[in-house]
Amino acid sequence: MQDNDCIFCKIISGKIPSRKLYEDDLIYAFHDINPAAPVHFLIIPKSHIPTLSDASAAHEAALGRMLAKVGELAREAGCTDGYRTMINCGRVGRQEVYHLHMHVVGGPDPLPPMLVFER
C-alpha cells in the first residue's frame, strides 16, 4: 500500500526520479539527494510504513530484507571498511520524511561521532 502524498512512495512509483541502486518486490534503494558523506543512500520498504514505531509483524519480510541487503549495497557503493546505518523515528528522532527509511553512510575516511550533545 502506498500513500499518494508521500515523496518516497512517489519515488517508488517512478513519479519522482531517483538514482536507483537496487529494487525488488519488497524494498527500494537510492542515492540521497543531499548526501552527508561520500557514500549516502537510503533503503526503504515499498509498503508505506510511516515510522519504525508503526512497523509490525506484517512488515517483517521487508524489514529483514533491508537489513540483509545493506551490506552488499554498501560494499558495492565503496564501503569496504565499514559504514553507518541510521533509522530516525518521529519528531524527537528528527525524522523528516514519514516513510520508514534507513540511511546508509560511509566513505574512505572514518565518520564523525554519531551524536554530539552540548552540555
Secondary structure, 3 states (H helix, E strand, C coil): CCCCCCHHHHHHHCCCCCCEEEECCCEEEEECCCCCCCEEEEEEECCCCCCHHHCCHHHHHHHHHHHHHHHHHHHHCCCCCCCEEECCCCCCCCCCCCCCCEEEEECCCCCCCCCCCCC
